[in-house]
């Protein structure tokens, strides 16, 4: 059979036998002759040729390339300016640790659904959490989506195979009593005003670390969330929120205003002692002792040390944001208001994170209906 040519009916392509179940597929795109080696049955070879010709007819033809997944991902993450530095850093970690060791040598255009499924299984078999596998899958998916847009591949294989299902875990929160006790026990600590603001507003740590005095209105008892302090291996930078929903105004309780006024007084004393001068509107509300920005990662570490030293409930700093949301929900605040204070894109996101808290307050609804029924 070697050398025999099997031609298609319409003369728009051909198949050459190159050995046992090995074929060379031939077709034309815009007058240019293209070839591709194929291993499989003659029936499968015909199907592949039809697919290639159809892609050409539909304008979905891609130029054959031996580019590997490793080379493509590294080039993409090194050059795509549409990715923020922090996201790029995280994507590169996932690519180097979870994707490239398993799929890196595979040619980008030869990636198949079975490869992705086997990759998932291998990661899970090595005790990697399903959530982390999902993060790695989304990096691959985003990278392949770009490859489709740049006509390097014709379809996104990562879209065919879904990531492993992740069991939703309830977020860690502090109860009202725990919040009050924790605030009392750290009242003499430098982190007290930071923790108080986190609990009072639900602001993220980057938003708190990037908060300038110009965005804090103590007279009006409100804070404007306008930016965030981002930390990467390259250093610190102030950046705007990811979405327009992150830009928001949050009202402050009187107790928090009083705490921040005292913090302002103490900060002024410290700045003058260290020769930093009086704080200007653009200066940050929370800084290190040398008046430099407070890195978000250091804040998390410092909070962990404080939790250990003061024997507080063992929760991460981000749990203060969740505790804020929990307190609002328990008080019966409507979901739209909770969502806006948190800077979520929609109430659906808030419900997805805190659905279990709404379930626990369902007895309030029953009591409300009981009052209605009782008055009839």
Steps between C-alpha positions, in 0.01 A plus 500: 500500500801731553498785250137441395291818491142497622323805353187671627197515272516876445873525439549736793749283686669167507643229722833329442577170671838523675507168682281288725222732621714801415378762256586835350201729466506761220270799452510858379422831666488813283696316233772392742564128529513368857586157638466324833619162627231284658507170690184289507256312282415614148152584626643727770737655246206587276314655793804709591541617142133599484544694826804684367325591178186613685712719730656656193158560345376655827802725534627302798815364342813511713853481365669178619762560770709286732469756783474318833265587785798593719642744244160648426399555865833659590491732201138595570558578867817696423339725239126538568458856632134437579591301813568685825842439663350312796286279275796439270710388795233255616442370144873441453517304825210279395642453151847403621385280787179338377471526121841489333639196692206296366400653165798719414654275233171446319466693175238769544309394190504134606343549842191281533220472759649172622824682584317753714297230677815298573672816625216566747515140621877515549484819706221364719686169544793701639271643770465843340177664615219509246481877545867538400448270201214727402724807525759334275227395255378859473854618419522243221151594380582870484826431319331276244222754451766751395656242268162459330467877462848514343410209267771273639242231581145456372326417831556520873547143622481614865142607432407141411616344827368675815722541808441274802198584711586687817295451811403843625630554851342742743713811542664555839338777701499646849173527689388833643626399845834385358543827310435707811736287710775505236480879462522538878806276526697682228398853598859587594652353183595695182278270294190599697388787271568287189295209634226737615473649149497153341215384723309827461520518120585157359784658301765270356852514642640661183228766513583575864876512438444731200257734678608866490389768744331680210261203469405502867234747614479480877266798524256335263570155645575336167785351302542500122659185361689622196813289472694209640861431595629202302809302597702290254856376475579828319381708796195706600270706281171684535240375254132571431236237586458212255145606414284809535315332784816519710465880499261567785417715800452326835347661806687465831360430845573763767725267700724444197517875431621550859765228458624656175516847657723361775709320237540830312625672815751226575620482142566875500712467814699213351555677168627812670734295723642319196529814289235397248308824545127548522300257286365641174172403337679259266679321786382158611286453809693190608877478465799329656696672776732661243198657323530262201197311359375197692545196271181288490690174546676639807161605639380141468813370675474759776136411553590132526762579764251713691240223493758259640640734764164624628335158465225632274275274289723354229374677189685678221479876456260452206254342745434850637344587165281189520411586860382843385270340243377248757410773748301689235313191390419403860362851554266458204675745265380443142728310264540793257643723774731224623622441143570869441697538824715201406559626146352192335394517137151378580291370793527154342870493586423592861233230521744245358754573775265548795199282412548289814462811716167583339384146569574548868285814511202337331321481834463879481291453186285241676445736790402780264241283329374382838433862597307555179295186548438586863355838408253357249 
